[in-house]
């Protein structure tokens, strides 16, 4: 066991990722558990971590544990003899590791466990070898800064000395270099740079928080307020919800969040969640604390549990408080009087998870925009509570509500209502007084059996999520008259049987998810939904017996918007002509045992999923046709991240560089390379059909002594003895130029071997499809003796290489 210790932003996670990417192929199982401390503090967080650890190492088996105690036993039993590489990132309490059964003898011989943390005492308790992350040296710091300020590995000549000065003031901290580099990007006036440097000189060396404030000080007041709200209350929340809430507070949230993203102050995750680095979060909170360092009750925002508990207990709140958050767990329930809020007249943002309030709710501020109250204890919402005309978002998840309200009052500004996991709620609320509701979330309301008729009157409703409402059988007929609904989620509504014909009139519907319902056939009138681009009818339990054929009207001739179609486990007998599905990019035909070899695939299909289609011949016979297969495999959509995965044993002649091996060498003939396509043929090592997994592409530039690894994140599963797989990569990150000697090597998971590898170069930018997702190459060390003196094209080449040299002994201990 090894511990990596250092302050936030120093590169602990980068070091751990570099080690993981370098050595993961040497182990039976691997797992990188990110954000352990944050996840562990969530509801059932320890169980979530246990499940991720087990599932990652035992993949493709998915393991679920019922409770934390059982999870510890399962980890010991299932993993105790395996040689594994496990990284626990950002641990802040030794109990988090105890819940994962982590000790020196937890895993089999040859295993390696790496822990990153800010807490040296935690590592001392574990008696592990401790390694301190060091600052970047001047050369490394200048290069990293240059990538963000100039999008090059060195500064423009006229800015060289100024760039060196900025890098010196950053003190070798990678995050500070990135933030300041992004702040200065595009500024061509040397006076702006000197002004920034002059401001930097006023900040004591090592004061990282204040260095990060330079970018904060450069944004306007509204953007500052938005950043402070996110850093104190909204990290991890859906960006769209936050925009609605903060626009209700008078902020221009949509454009301002874009500015914060550009300044590297906020990041939006793949799941559309707002996140930021811990140092930036702490910087924002320090800005608030400095308002009144000795009188916390006068600060504009309160989030520290100790401070909030004191203020609510002593009832010492003031009119200066604009936001207050007390995020307790169910086991930590507290009770306070509503009078504690009497003086908080300007309170707009309030979170009271698992808090009970006694007294008159009229004491609550009438300026509330966001109310998050998980574990709301009352059986219904009283009239005094509903006197909140400015409320934009009401989040009452895990409530004890049996009825939402007895006598509804107008909540004209309410746009988001989340009643998820309110297990005793049998009927939805009366929506007649919610004219502007846009998002309705009622996931996991397992007693909900009826939706109120008034839902059909909410004309602005855009998204309805009823996932897991097991007692719900249908929706009111007038619901289908709503023209603004874009998303309808009914997955897991196991008693939901039918749509009415009017669903065909829901012209804005883009996402429809009905897996796990009792719907026995796809209604023909769904074909009228011209904007539908994600349709799921997977997992229909009685579909094989009761679903003889998808109606022709499900695929009308003008059905040009459908991009993804999932017909898993259906008995579909045929598909329409190619022209009917001209925009279909991702056909999925899992377990469609009656689908014959008739008709070609749509010309734009980039990702075919056709597992266990026993009537569908193996490529390259008759389906897809030769023309379709050529169309798919030759389509130079050079930013694809999932690639094409098809049964077969050869690929088109377009590939200039081909070798019957897992690697191919070539020399780039000229400059201006836009992208390159990698295609392989792989086969099962056993006498049975299998699904390839764990594909990695290693790109080595022997001219520049730079190397990268690319790991596609959305690998299509397809079962066959021989498989063709192809992926397309932009050259932006690799920076391959004329006369470069390049090697491309493909590694694949256990059970498969690569028989043939081909590469095709793309010169015409018109052949690049901008609508697909990019693969992100990760720099890795390949040239241990020369890398010190070389600069690569990655934004963070040094971070990717240096940690391996400093910590290579980790894998040798």
KABELHU-V420035 format. One record per helix or strand of 3 or more residues. SS is the DSSP state (alpha for helix, beta for strand). FROM is the first residue (numbers start at 1). LEN is the number of residues. If there is no record, write none. Layout:
ss: (SS:SS)
from: (FROM:FROM)
len: (LEN:LEN)
This chain:
ss: (beta:alpha:beta:alpha:alpha:alpha:beta:alpha:beta:alpha:beta:alpha:alpha:alpha:alpha:alpha:alpha:alpha:alpha:beta:alpha:alpha:alpha:beta:alpha:beta:alpha:beta:beta:alpha:beta:beta:beta:beta:alpha:beta:alpha:beta:alpha:beta:alpha:beta:alpha:alpha:beta:alpha:beta:alpha:beta:beta:beta:beta:beta:beta:beta:beta:beta:alpha:alpha:alpha)
from: (2:12:29:36:45:68:84:94:112:120:129:138:157:174:190:208:221:239:253:273:278:296:305:323:330:334:338:349:355:361:370:393:416:439:453:463:477:487:501:511:524:534:543:552:564:578:586:626:644:657:663:675:696:706:722:741:752:765:787:797)
len: (4:15:5:5:13:12:5:5:6:7:4:13:13:11:12:10:14:10:10:3:12:3:10:5:3:4:4:5:4:3:3:3:3:3:5:3:5:3:5:3:5:3:4:4:3:4:3:9:4:3:5:10:6:5:9:7:11:3:3:15)
